[in-house]
């Protein structure tokens, strides 16, 4: 079977570009996206190096201490012995998704070096891990378990097909998890069920797709809404930004009402 270059769409549908300027395409930075994904779960795949330098991947639980993953691993486990011998490590974290295509969802890789926390940092790290993994209280103080904090140097975020970026550990540490995304599922479902006409109007007037026939909200964050739009030219994606970033999920309703008002007004 003949191979194709990555840029050759083959039989896949092409995505039509916007016909007008997107009014406000502001979205979270890669660092913010990564912090949000890391805060959304307590499990990931830890990559370590064996004594022979071979890669080794294991499923682990973690908590977060100012964004840094806190691991509690057994010294008897393969990855526990690996960390003791070589502190280089990375953790891959996958955001929860209902999409049938697992590659369409968000994920992040955090890479750096682990260190054993001491003193006050150890107490804070212990508390962070138990808060995220309550079952750890039964074994975290056993002598054969050790706490490790992954100090992040490099971040790679992927938001699905065609959405990806890298950032530094410093930017990741300075960013904050999104206050809207974790609680937005109900609001997104409500928008799609009861306000489909408003979403389509937003896409036409604010999203750069005046030929929109229908629109579906696929996500919401502190900066705006992500829309999937069906146009006369095919399916596309666009961004509808709020006038101001939101500080909590409680502000989402008024922000979307204002976007609908602007769309009707124009």
Beta strands, then each sheet from edge to edge (+ up, - down):
strand 1: 43-49
strand 2: 55-61
strand 3: 63-65
strand 4: 68-74
strand 5: 88-94
strand 6: 107-115
strand 7: 145-160
strand 8: 163-168
strand 9: 212-220
strand 10: 224-231
strand 11: 234-241
sheet 1: 2+ 1- 5+ 6- 7+ 4- 3+
sheet 2: 2+ 1- 5+ 6- 7+ 8-
sheet 3: 9+ 10- 11+
end
